[in-house]
Amino acid sequence: MTDPVSWPSVAELAAEEDELQFASFTNDDAWELGTALVEAARRQGAPVAIDLSRNGHQLFHVALAGATPDNDSWIERKQRVVQRFGRSTLYMRQVFVERGTTFEAQLGLDPQRYAAHGGGFPVLVRSVGPVGVVVVSGLPQLEDHRMVVAALRAHLG
């Protein structure tokens, strides 16, 4: 189990979202970000599934060696959280952790449909807002989140 001190704060997660925004988001951006995530996952030997969508349209999806059909279920559940709230899944988790409760207990959303577990991140376009979702599933949730953030940072840097 990850040491609770290493979990990012809501303020840190909000700062990531503020930093990691596109000027625009095209199909080519989805391809480049998706392939960068695949390359990073292969370097780490990570058994993940990766998905990118814009306005509900799937633009990139891959399941690497070791990923399972269950990862696709996690992707769908994480996507729903990002689509509904416009925030990363880890941000939504940590909001309630910092309040001493849980996403599930506070919102009463069906856990078979919504998963506030790290790895889902909004595709944000400056002056527009969330237009899509990038999700990694297959690692412990904090590692899923960090993989997405690292790829976004490298792509946008």
Steps between C-alpha positions, in 0.01 A plus 500: 500500500621847416600719795210747548749790518596440135145562375473840333277763655191639329692826451787316327256311277317821408835658410574204267170553324569872466846428356415214264276669245506492121459794263282262294454122496498318168493137393874533439550618859310192620721275287824666617399495867371144474816371333715686756305323777552165323876564477518597870298196603719267292817646655355425844356163402164632618198275429262785418214597277499857368206696364457853362172655396367840397135586556415132548676394178772241563814615317758257641481170685754229568545210740863408555632159601364410842196729481166326549139564397448626856722799414243606240232498770722721719557733204127543446438564872786753523381672178155552650649679801710733282209564262258576784727722712760632252779413745753218527385186673776539759389858568144377560628226731721736699228766544307252712804345670599849620145540636534172690254308286486332159373584153270197517353585842440868419364482148313169502594426139497136390858367548439265207467813282730756669854454633681790665832317480809663353574467130226707338590855399302764311624617162485873566513769234588850622206741489268207420523246785473123495452352152606143557657240725829313514504185716760245602395185685705207622739635763429610857285814468768753598736349239224511235455871579873574494540327163230721346640819655855422386383437143290819495788703642742364236249552217411854601853599606 
